[in-house]
């Protein structure tokens, strides 16, 4: 991946014919890109991976996190799934801000209580400590929201497959129990993304088999 104004396209692979695979050189390119950008959250560079459910966000975030130590970079990962529920798909950001973002901005470790799912629904779960990383990966639906633009060093938007395909991937991953609420969640996604339009601010777009690095002139890319 380059950081130039020219579009850069390359076919991605597939792991099993169903979802995206992320070649090591493309993951390395994302790491190169975020390390070239200024830190916007105190001394922490934040890389957000946003897109609809079932697009491969978790797979990419895990690949980035796994590749950071070999580069001598301390990484951290926070997922929106630890905060969001079916009935609160995006209103959880204040908890992320107070528990994680504000402390890291001030040079202190953060922490939060993750959401855990029980037979009676989502409940506050165990505590998660967030040590100060050099690169923090924020992964999940709405993590690239417009309100977060000033703290992001790099934004990746993934939209892989159509809505039905993504729903089936999510059900295969999390179980048949989520099929009915997923319809409502996807209605939320359609409305949210139509309003917030994170792909317009993204540094990297990953769609059905293609990577696109658009020209971006945001102030967050200037040292």
Rosetta blueprint (number, residue, H / E / L):
1 X L
2 X L
3 X L
4 X L
5 X L
6 X L
7 X L
8 X L
9 X L
10 X L
11 X E
12 X L
13 X E
14 X E
15 X L
16 X L
17 X L
18 X L
19 X L
20 X E
21 X E
22 X L
23 X L
24 X H
25 X H
26 X H
27 X H
28 X H
29 X H
30 X H
31 X H
32 X H
33 X H
34 X H
35 X H
36 X H
37 X L
38 X L
39 X L
40 X L
41 X E
42 X L
43 X L
44 X E
45 X E
46 X E
47 X E
48 X E
49 X E
50 X E
51 X L
52 X L
53 X L
54 X L
55 X L
56 X L
57 X H
58 X H
59 X H
60 X H
61 X H
62 X H
63 X H
64 X H
65 X H
66 X H
67 X H
68 X H
69 X H
70 X H
71 X H
72 X L
73 X L
74 X L
75 X E
76 X E
77 X E
78 X E
79 X E
80 X H
81 X H
82 X H
83 X L
84 X L
85 X L
86 X L
87 X L
88 X L
89 X L
90 X L
91 X L
92 X L
93 X H
94 X H
95 X H
96 X H
97 X H
98 X H
99 X H
100 X H
101 X H
102 X H
103 X H
104 X H
105 X H
106 X L
107 X L
108 X L
109 X L
110 X E
111 X E
112 X E
113 X E
114 X E
115 X E
116 X E
117 X E
118 X E
119 X L
120 X L
121 X E
122 X E
123 X E
124 X E
125 X E
126 X E
127 X E
128 X E
129 X E
130 X E
131 X L
132 X L
133 X L
134 X L
135 X E
136 X E
137 X E
138 X E
139 X E
140 X L
141 X L
142 X L
143 X L
144 X L
145 X L
146 X H
147 X H
148 X H
149 X H
150 X H
151 X H
152 X L
153 X L
154 X E
155 X E
156 X E
157 X E
158 X E
159 X L
160 X L
161 X L
162 X L
163 X H
164 X H
165 X H
166 X H
167 X H
168 X H
169 X H
170 X H
171 X H
172 X H
173 X H
174 X H
175 X L
176 X H
177 X H
178 X H
179 X H
180 X H
181 X H
182 X H
183 X H
184 X H
185 X H
186 X H
187 X H
188 X H
189 X H
190 X H
191 X H
192 X H
193 X H
194 X H
195 X H
196 X H
197 X L
198 X H
199 X H
200 X H
201 X L
202 X L
203 X L
204 X E
205 X E
206 X E
207 X E
208 X L
209 X L
210 X E
211 X E
212 X E
213 X L
214 X L
215 X L
216 X L
217 X L
218 X L
219 X H
220 X H
221 X H
222 X L
223 X L
